[in-house]
Amino acid sequence: MNKETICVQGGWTPKNGEPRILPIIQSTTFKYETSEEMGKLFDLEADGYFYTRLANPTNDCVAQKICQLEGGVGAMLTSSGQAANFFAVFNICETGSHVVMSSAVYGGTFNLLVNSLLKMGIECTAVDPDCTEEELNAAFKDNTRCVFGESIANPALTVLDFEKFAKAAHSHGVPLIVDNTFPTPINCNPIKYGVDIVTHSTTKYIDGHAASVGGCIVDSGNFDWMAHKDKFPGLTTPDESYHGIVYAEKFGKAAFITKCTTHLMRDFGAIQSPQNAFYINLGLETLPLRMERHCYNATTVAKWLENNDKVAWVNYPGLESNKYYNLAQKYMPNGTCGVISFGLKGGREAAAKMMDKLKLAAIVTHVADARTCVLHPASHTHRQMNDEQLIEAGVSPDLIRLSVGIENVNDIIADLEQAMN
Ligand SMILES: *Cc1c(COP(=O)(O)O)cnc(C)c1O
């Protein structure tokens, strides 16, 4: 099936007399006739639900839909995008491990990988995503266990060279994990280009209505854990907390995602509520239509900004003048995302003043939903930094992050124009 069809019909296939749309199984527990049946579930000897922290049928249907869209072998929903990225890394890293990370990642991910994981004894080296192959290879250590990047970085809007990063990761015997939140599985499928694990903050375009926080992990099934047995003992040696099963032997291609569920979800418990999974599913049904409109509107606005003499610069990977245009064409030929950054000639002060005059575009700490919104990092998310520090962090003081919604584009442009005037 094509993606538009999977979005509407995937995940849930009702049998005779069952609800037409995905039911919300709002139950913590599932009943069995015999204690032996229940015991088999605990031992991973049989498939089935017994407690929603480990698995829930509503969540599984939605995870299955995202899995089909990404072309993976298995997927899991998490309570947030942060939880998805944490689990994806922690599933194969432990005290003494090292991670190579693109420096252009979401601020929350940067803090997680650089600061919080360090407290668990996991070290991280950040590399410029535009570095040479030599520079990238030099970042690896004997204890490197994964590489992490974002397909389109939030908010830098750099496009990751998947093949360059996958080649480096695989030549060092480790997987590449990519956060694919901004282009969504509609515009980009990183697995096609060698990415092993894909994550999402479903809070953004997948939900699309700013209604629920959530995340997802998709396993490509392509990484050969047994070929690098010593690096990944959690997947290739007996798990005593499950009577000595070896994930890579028992679950084959689905080893990574199975361990994520049976181990990390069991112990850390960042499960998505079935109610939120239901909302995400509604979002998924219209995702292809919305992404098409987000991209059309953002491209139109970016071109308008580029031709406006009050504007100093525009950054949007869908613009032909953009540094990442060719990479974007290669990996996401149908469109990138709806997020643009730009600066006004009046600089930082003009940015704040202009934003106060916007009527349709709201000032909110969010991106990637149906409503157009703006954020001025220098005044908001990065306000504790001075101009020099901002530039070092790759956020120029005049940078306005504009998340273009699905309203009529003429109204969005009219709003920007009156505010600039
Ligand atoms: C928002 C975001 C996250 C974090 O997701 P939450 O759902 O807010 O926890 C991670 N990665 C990217 C690229 C994001 O935009």
The ligand as an ORCA input file, in Angstrom:
! r2SCAN-3c Opt
* xyz 0 1
  C      10.205     18.253     20.286
  C      11.303     17.403     19.851
  C      11.796     16.377     20.672
  C      11.264     16.132     22.061
  O       9.988     15.639     21.980
  P       8.880     15.757     23.166
  O       7.728     15.035     22.592
  O       8.661     17.225     23.399
  O       9.469     15.084     24.363
  C      12.795     15.571     20.176
  N      13.308     15.762     18.949
  C      12.873     16.743     18.132
  C      13.477     16.918     16.791
  C      11.853     17.597     18.543
  O      11.423     18.584     17.741
*
